Amino acid sequence: MTPLAEDFGAQGDAATRARWMALVEKTLKGQSFEDALTVKTPDGLTIQPLYTAEDGVAVARDLRARDTHRPWDLRMRAAHPDPTRAAKDVLTDLEGGAASVLLQIDPTGANGVAVGSADDLGKALSGVLLDLAPVALDAGFLGPKAADWLGALAKAAPNAPLAFHLDPLTAFAQAGASPGPIESHVFNAATVATRLSTTYAKASLFLGTGRAAHEAGGSNVEELALMTASALTYAKALVRSGLTTEEAFGRIVLGVSLDGEYFTGVAKVRAAKAIWARLTESCGVTVAPTIEARSSRRMLAKADAWTNLLRLTSAGFAGAVGGADAIVLDAFTDAIGLPTAFARRQARNTQLVLMEESHLGRVADPAGGAWYLDSLTDQLARAAWASFQAIEAAGGVIKALESGLVADAVAKTRAAQESAYADKSRKILGVTVFPNADDKPPEVETPDPSAFAVQGPDVRLPGPDSHCPALTPVRFAAAFEGA
């Protein structure tokens, strides 16, 4: 063995490591090792340039068998304001390789399909076999009404794999207010969910997510903490409505946001599973996690929008390797307008290539055992759990939102990230580096939402409105695009 090999083999020899560090710092010409070669994440975590067995940590692995043909649910979002057009998009997606649909609902048509009644929802899902194709909802405060409409459309088919995705807390956090007390919205949603659970045994009821924090510029730790606190609040509401603790946790889906940093994304999905295991264990039950991963809107660019394909592919890769149960990738044109048929096909095919050609789902937890990824997973999980405990100590997620505890932390992280993009210590391909001088924006659809707007039901509940500092979504590239 050469002296060099001997030195690398003597990982536990402090003197040898010190000698090598001295050589490294000499090569760096006066810069310290920490300044030149380590990276600080927005979470305050330190990423080393090299990891060894000494950095290995014990991370619980999710080794459940995955379907080799369909290792995850390829889910497509539908948001065209015209219900008839949305139904056409949904059927095209399902015929083109998607397995399920995420229907974004907004009676005004400005931010989703213009659905304000069971009939409108029937139009948007016309031709969809609800007992075969999972349908997930994104309806904000309209969630309980939309859940009842979807339940009626499924015609009491007990095996219909519905995902009601009730989530009033995200609607509250993003809007900064609720029509009536937010506690009443949570309890009302739990009451409706419990009633529907008796008919639809395979349906998921709530979506516990920290997406509001992420899209507002928050860190991964802040997102995971908000996700955990929201899930716990929903579980408590379901138990209060009559479900057992195990049933309550078993009907909650965790939502995780993914951007173009795929190693961090892999670790975040795995950290969400670790946090869920600790949360359920603390509540005296053992329930396997179900995770829906969605690509981040904050990472998308209008300038040279084709580069979004790279970001979305990285997000899909992270979700697949991290072990998400369902993955939703936006269209690469979503920062500009509604996608054309071509853009929707790209969103589907990105996942199909990852699934069917790259075979990312053939191995359970392929990241397990990688010193770097295990270390990052552990750091994220521990930091997020501590942040979750701070939220609980403040009185729970509702109090933490109302007091500004969550918003203040997110604002600080957002400002730091915006500064990093401004001084180019973090870069946006096609925007702050390598801009395309001959950029030609891709085609998008620009329907008039008002042409499809409908009168939706009143979602106000008795009592005074609740208020909190709004977690307003950000798109980091916007500051450099002149729009």
ChimeraX attribute file (.defattr): number of C-alpha atoms within 10 A of each C-alpha:
attribute: neighborCount
match mode: 1-to-1
recipient: residues
	/A:1	7
	/A:2	6
	/A:3	8
	/A:4	8
	/A:5	9
	/A:6	11
	/A:7	15
	/A:8	13
	/A:9	12
	/A:10	12
	/A:11	13
	/A:12	10
	/A:13	11
	/A:14	10
	/A:15	10
	/A:16	16
	/A:17	15
	/A:18	11
	/A:19	11
	/A:20	14
	/A:21	14
	/A:22	14
	/A:23	11
	/A:24	16
	/A:25	15
	/A:26	13
	/A:27	11
	/A:28	14
	/A:29	8
	/A:30	10
	/A:31	13
	/A:32	15
	/A:33	17
	/A:34	14
	/A:35	10
	/A:36	12
	/A:37	14
	/A:38	14
	/A:39	14
	/A:40	12
	/A:41	13
	/A:42	18
	/A:43	16
	/A:44	13
	/A:45	14
	/A:46	14
	/A:47	16
	/A:48	13
	/A:49	12
	/A:50	10
	/A:51	14
	/A:52	10
	/A:53	11
	/A:54	9
	/A:55	12
	/A:56	16
	/A:57	18
	/A:58	11
	/A:59	17
	/A:60	14
	/A:61	16
	/A:62	17
	/A:63	12
	/A:64	11
	/A:65	12
	/A:66	16
	/A:67	11
	/A:68	14
	/A:69	11
	/A:70	15
	/A:71	22
	/A:72	22
	/A:73	18
	/A:74	24
	/A:75	28
	/A:76	28
	/A:77	25
	/A:78	28
	/A:79	26
	/A:80	28
	/A:81	29
	/A:82	23
	/A:83	25
	/A:84	19
	/A:85	15
	/A:86	24
	/A:87	23
	/A:88	17
	/A:89	23
	/A:90	26
	/A:91	17
	/A:92	15
	/A:93	24
	/A:94	18
	/A:95	10
	/A:96	14
	/A:97	16
	/A:98	22
	/A:99	19
	/A:100	27
	/A:101	26
	/A:102	19
	/A:103	24
	/A:104	22
	/A:105	28
	/A:106	22
	/A:107	24
	/A:108	20
	/A:109	24
	/A:110	18
	/A:111	14
	/A:112	23
	/A:113	30
	/A:114	31
	/A:115	28
	/A:116	22
	/A:117	16
	/A:118	18
	/A:119	12
	/A:120	19
	/A:121	22
	/A:122	19
	/A:123	17
	/A:124	28
	/A:125	24
	/A:126	17
	/A:127	12
	/A:128	18
	/A:129	12
	/A:130	21
	/A:131	16
	/A:132	13
	/A:133	16
	/A:134	19
	/A:135	25
	/A:136	26
	/A:137	23
	/A:138	25
	/A:139	25
	/A:140	22
	/A:141	24
	/A:142	24
	/A:143	25
	/A:144	25
	/A:145	20
	/A:146	23
	/A:147	26
	/A:148	17
	/A:149	18
	/A:150	22
	/A:151	22
	/A:152	14
	/A:153	16
	/A:154	18
	/A:155	12
	/A:156	14
	/A:157	15
	/A:158	16
	/A:159	15
	/A:160	22
	/A:161	21
	/A:162	26
	/A:163	24
	/A:164	28
	/A:165	28
	/A:166	31
	/A:167	27
	/A:168	28
	/A:169	29
	/A:170	23
	/A:171	21
	/A:172	26
	/A:173	25
	/A:174	21
	/A:175	17
	/A:176	17
	/A:177	18
	/A:178	25
	/A:179	19
	/A:180	17
	/A:181	17
	/A:182	23
	/A:183	16
	/A:184	17
	/A:185	25
	/A:186	20
	/A:187	19
	/A:188	17
	/A:189	26
	/A:190	27
	/A:191	18
	/A:192	19
	/A:193	27
	/A:194	22
	/A:195	14
	/A:196	20
	/A:197	19
	/A:198	13
	/A:199	16
	/A:200	20
	/A:201	15
	/A:202	16
	/A:203	26
	/A:204	24
	/A:205	30
	/A:206	28
	/A:207	29
	/A:208	30
	/A:209	28
	/A:210	28
	/A:211	27
	/A:212	26
	/A:213	32
	/A:214	28
	/A:215	24
	/A:216	24
	/A:217	29
	/A:218	30
	/A:219	23
	/A:220	27
	/A:221	28
	/A:222	27
	/A:223	28
	/A:224	33
	/A:225	31
	/A:226	29
	/A:227	28
	/A:228	28
	/A:229	26
	/A:230	26
	/A:231	28
	/A:232	23
	/A:233	18
	/A:234	28
	/A:235	25
	/A:236	18
	/A:237	21
	/A:238	28
	/A:239	17
	/A:240	16
	/A:241	19
	/A:242	14
	/A:243	21
	/A:244	14
	/A:245	19
	/A:246	16
	/A:247	17
	/A:248	26
	/A:249	30
	/A:250	22
	/A:251	27
	/A:252	26
	/A:253	23
	/A:254	26
	/A:255	26
	/A:256	27
	/A:257	27
	/A:258	32
	/A:259	23
	/A:260	22
	/A:261	14
	/A:262	21
	/A:263	19
	/A:264	21
	/A:265	27
	/A:266	27
	/A:267	28
	/A:268	29
	/A:269	28
	/A:270	31
	/A:271	27
	/A:272	28
	/A:273	25
	/A:274	22
	/A:275	23
	/A:276	25
	/A:277	17
	/A:278	16
	/A:279	20
	/A:280	19
	/A:281	12
	/A:282	10
	/A:283	12
	/A:284	11
	/A:285	16
	/A:286	17
	/A:287	18
	/A:288	14
	/A:289	22
	/A:290	22
	/A:291	23
	/A:292	24
	/A:293	28
	/A:294	24
	/A:295	25
	/A:296	22
	/A:297	22
	/A:298	19
	/A:299	22
	/A:300	29
	/A:301	27
	/A:302	23
	/A:303	25
	/A:304	20
	/A:305	22
	/A:306	18
	/A:307	17
	/A:308	24
	/A:309	20
	/A:310	15
	/A:311	23
	/A:312	29
	/A:313	21
	/A:314	22
	/A:315	28
	/A:316	30
	/A:317	26
	/A:318	28
	/A:319	33
	/A:320	28
	/A:321	25
	/A:322	30
	/A:323	31
	/A:324	27
	/A:325	19
	/A:326	21
	/A:327	29
	/A:328	27
	/A:329	25
	/A:330	26
	/A:331	25
	/A:332	26
	/A:333	25
	/A:334	18
	/A:335	22
	/A:336	18
	/A:337	16
	/A:338	21
	/A:339	25
	/A:340	18
	/A:341	14
	/A:342	12
	/A:343	20
	/A:344	23
	/A:345	17
	/A:346	18
	/A:347	27
	/A:348	23
	/A:349	17
	/A:350	18
	/A:351	26
	/A:352	18
	/A:353	13
	/A:354	17
	/A:355	22
	/A:356	16
	/A:357	9
	/A:358	12
	/A:359	16
	/A:360	23
	/A:361	23
	/A:362	18
	/A:363	17
	/A:364	19
	/A:365	21
	/A:366	17
	/A:367	19
	/A:368	21
	/A:369	16
	/A:370	16
	/A:371	19
	/A:372	23
	/A:373	22
	/A:374	23
	/A:375	20
	/A:376	23
	/A:377	26
	/A:378	23
	/A:379	20
	/A:380	28
	/A:381	28
	/A:382	16
	/A:383	19
	/A:384	26
	/A:385	25
	/A:386	14
	/A:387	21
	/A:388	25
	/A:389	16
	/A:390	17
	/A:391	22
	/A:392	17
	/A:393	12
	/A:394	15
	/A:395	11
	/A:396	17
	/A:397	26
	/A:398	23
	/A:399	16
	/A:400	20
	/A:401	24
	/A:402	19
	/A:403	15
	/A:404	15
	/A:405	17
	/A:406	27
	/A:407	24
	/A:408	15
	/A:409	14
	/A:410	23
	/A:411	17
	/A:412	14
	/A:413	20
	/A:414	22
	/A:415	13
	/A:416	15
	/A:417	19
	/A:418	16
	/A:419	13
	/A:420	14
	/A:421	18
	/A:422	15
	/A:423	10
	/A:424	12
	/A:425	9
	/A:426	14
	/A:427	15
	/A:428	18
	/A:429	19
	/A:430	20
	/A:431	20
	/A:432	17
	/A:433	11
	/A:434	11
	/A:435	13
	/A:436	12
	/A:437	9
	/A:438	7
	/A:439	12
	/A:440	11
	/A:441	13
	/A:442	16
	/A:443	14
	/A:444	17
	/A:445	13
	/A:446	12
	/A:447	15
	/A:448	12
	/A:449	19
	/A:450	13
	/A:451	12
	/A:452	18
	/A:453	19
	/A:454	17
	/A:455	11
	/A:456	15
	/A:457	11
	/A:458	11
	/A:459	15
	/A:460	16
	/A:461	15
	/A:462	10
	/A:463	11
	/A:464	12
	/A:465	13
	/A:466	16
	/A:467	20
	/A:468	22
	/A:469	19
	/A:470	21
	/A:471	28
	/A:472	16
	/A:473	17
	/A:474	17
	/A:475	17
	/A:476	22
	/A:477	24
	/A:478	17
	/A:479	13
	/A:480	14
	/A:481	12
	/A:482	7
	/A:483	7
